[in-house]
Amino acid sequence: MWGMSLPNRLAVAPMSRVTATPDGYPSQRMVRYYEGFARGGFALLITEGIYPDKSFSQGYFNQPGLADDDQAKAWRPITDNIHRHGSRVFAQLMHAGALSQGNPHRSHTVGPSAISPNGTQLTFYKGVGQYPTPVAMTSGQIDEAIGGFVQATVRAATLAGFDGVEIHGANGYLLDQFLTETSNQRADEWGGHVIKRVRLLTETISRVRAAVDQRFPVGVRISQGKVNDFHAKWPGGEDDAAVIFRALAKAGADFIHVTEYEAWRPAFDGADTSLVALAKRYAGDVPLIANGGLHDLQRAAHMVKQGVAMVAMGRGALANPDMPSLIASGRALRPFDASILGPIADIKESELTLRHG
Ligand SMILES: Cc1cc2nc3c(=O)[nH]c(=O)nc-3n(C[C@H](O)[C@H](O)[C@H](O)COP(=O)(O)O)c2cc1C
């Protein structure tokens, strides 16, 4: 798949760990953290959300960037180490939009419309209180945001040593804010019917796709739930899913990473099809990555049987950075201990000890 040899179907899900330097360089601790998953046998690692530009994209203090050439080169020790163990690594590119809660480059946030986000800032990423009300983006700022994804992708491919990128279209961040009716009330070509609300996603995918070699995978992550609205559902149900998955495939996505809290559950009330199964139904033959509660390995195996290309593990991988090795040797998985993410979700020395034995 993607012209790559992948020894298994296990991927590490993207997980923000706010452990970069204040100016967005990956730290030594991150080098050891990522290497642990590769040493443990994961075929593919997807990084935490990385900010692509020094304008409005950064979401958290101590988030890493790919926003200039020096930041990109600083990823080399991470990508080289991962490759040394025979694994692959995709950079997740994330524009936080209205959910930015720590951006030294700007003093206000932007989004599709000037609507206050639901929920409160994430304290484990150092946030406090309500999200500010964003300023509605101009068409120039939308173009600049797309350009940020394009340039960060070129840096990821040429300077940083990544094997692909995942455009973060899920979980309530900028591209999902455009997709979502309640946060996007624009009357221009970027708002209205779902076909227009998905347009920022498809424009970003196609412009990124066109900027790098065809063999360099460019995928997208998509969800209904959001960090600030856990139970959100696409209002048009399966009709929306059909429009969205068809549009992502048509835009040229090389994979679609579908995430739900529990990936096997029906996507909509009163129906029995999961969002992954709907992606399979409407995205043609685009490879799928499934995520959400799949450290239950029977569920994971069932996903593979349904035809997904890979299953991505979040919390399961944190508890078991050596999960593929454990499975191969028939040993039990460790339960996830949420305390490692508190009070701040930065990488703890205790996790690294687990990785290095
Ligand atoms: C600490 C932590 C950080 C996360 N950061 C990101 C992120 O940067 N980008 C993203 O798309 N998802 C992020 N997620 C969501 C995970 O990728 C995944 O969807 C979620 O943990 C559910 O999968 P699981 O049941 O395998 O844990 C994060 C999850 C955790 C636990």
The ligand as a Tripos MOL2 file, in Angstrom:
@<TRIPOS>MOLECULE
LIG
   31    33     1     0     0
SMALL
NO_CHARGES

@<TRIPOS>ATOM
      1 C1         -3.1020   12.4830   24.7630 C.3       1 LIG1
      2 C2         -3.8760   12.4770   23.4910 C.ar      1 LIG1
      3 C3         -3.5830   13.4100   22.5070 C.ar      1 LIG1
      4 C4         -4.2680   13.4120   21.2900 C.ar      1 LIG1
      5 N1         -3.9030   14.3070   20.3130 N.ar      1 LIG1
      6 C5         -4.4210   14.1940   19.0660 C.ar      1 LIG1
      7 C6         -3.8920   14.9470   17.9760 C.ar      1 LIG1
      8 O1         -2.9120   15.7010   18.0870 O.2       1 LIG1
      9 N2         -4.4790   14.7950   16.7630 N.ar      1 LIG1
     10 C7         -5.5460   13.9450   16.5730 C.ar      1 LIG1
     11 O2         -6.0490   13.8460   15.4580 O.2       1 LIG1
     12 N3         -6.0450   13.2030   17.5920 N.ar      1 LIG1
     13 C8         -5.4930   13.2930   18.8190 C.ar      1 LIG1
     14 N4         -5.9410   12.4740   19.8320 N.ar      1 LIG1
     15 C9         -7.0010   11.4820   19.5600 C.3       1 LIG1
     16 C10        -6.4010   10.1120   19.2480 C.3       1 LIG1
     17 O3         -5.7110   10.1360   17.9990 O.3       1 LIG1
     18 C11        -7.4780    9.0280   19.1840 C.3       1 LIG1
     19 O4         -8.4390    9.4050   18.2400 O.3       1 LIG1
     20 C12        -8.1830    8.8060   20.5070 C.3       1 LIG1
     21 O5         -7.2530    8.5900   21.5440 O.3       1 LIG1
     22 C13        -9.1240    7.5890   20.4210 C.3       1 LIG1
     23 O6         -8.3870    6.4330   20.0620 O.3       1 LIG1
     24 P1         -8.0550    5.2900   21.1500 P.3       1 LIG1
     25 O7         -9.3730    4.7640   21.6170 O.co2     1 LIG1
     26 O8         -7.2210    4.2840   20.4130 O.co2     1 LIG1
     27 O9         -7.3060    5.9700   22.2680 O.co2     1 LIG1
     28 C14        -5.2910   12.4650   21.0680 C.ar      1 LIG1
     29 C15        -5.6040   11.5400   22.0710 C.ar      1 LIG1
     30 C16        -4.9020   11.5200   23.2450 C.ar      1 LIG1
     31 C17        -5.2200   10.4660   24.2850 C.3       1 LIG1
@<TRIPOS>BOND
     1     1     2 1
     2     2     3 ar
     3     2    30 ar
     4     3     4 ar
     5     4     5 ar
     6     4    28 ar
     7     5     6 ar
     8     6     7 ar
     9     6    13 1
    10     7     8 2
    11     7     9 ar
    12     9    10 ar
    13    10    11 2
    14    10    12 ar
    15    12    13 ar
    16    13    14 ar
    17    14    15 1
    18    14    28 ar
    19    15    16 1
    20    16    17 1
    21    16    18 1
    22    18    19 1
    23    18    20 1
    24    20    21 1
    25    20    22 1
    26    22    23 1
    27    23    24 1
    28    24    25 2
    29    24    26 1
    30    24    27 1
    31    28    29 ar
    32    29    30 ar
    33    30    31 1
@<TRIPOS>SUBSTRUCTURE
     1 LIG1         1 GROUP 0 **** ****
